[in-house]
Amino acid sequence: MRYFLTGEQQRKSLLNALVLMFLGYVALLWLSNALMYFHHMDLTPGSVVAYYLGSEEQFTQPRSYQGMLEVSHFHLFAMGMLIVTLTHLMLMTQFSIRLKIWLSGLTYLSALADEAGGWLVRFVDPVFAYFKIASFLLLEFSLAALLVTVSTSLIRARFQPRQGNADKNQ
């Protein structure tokens, strides 16, 4: 990842292309995350409560502890790896330190909150459905912001003029 810091991204078009392809893959993951959410519920608290607590009208059962634990187990690892990769890439951009810290923290917190939201609705109180909706939206926003910042940095670097003859010889 040092290529962001040293300016090597201007000479490493293949590496830039690979990172951009990874970001495209993450964009598809981001989209599928939203589609999966909206397949099960919408942005109303009632739909969130029905998903986690079950619904007699829809003939659905409450989410089981074991089922939620299995989903959380996978999500905690996968989201952690995704976020550490995206924030690491974002840290290597030329954006301000304040933006990097704010966006990194927001992404980690929203991912944890999104995962906790379902547990809170199911086992604490249905009023946490508002929390679940807000944390989902915040997670989607923060992941999109990470995608945009890293992509913007790579695309800008591609169009910046190369500096000095030493760069051309390396």
Secondary structure, DSSP 8 states (H G I E B T S, - for coil): -HHHHHSGGGT-HHHHHHHHHHHHHHHHHHHHHHHHHHHH--SSHHHHHHHHH-BTTTTB----HHHHHHHHHHHHHHHHHHHHHHHHHHHTSSS-HHHHHHHHHHHHHHHHHHHHHHHHHHHT-GGGHHHHHHHHHHHHHHHHHHHHHHHHHHHHHHHS---HHHHHH-
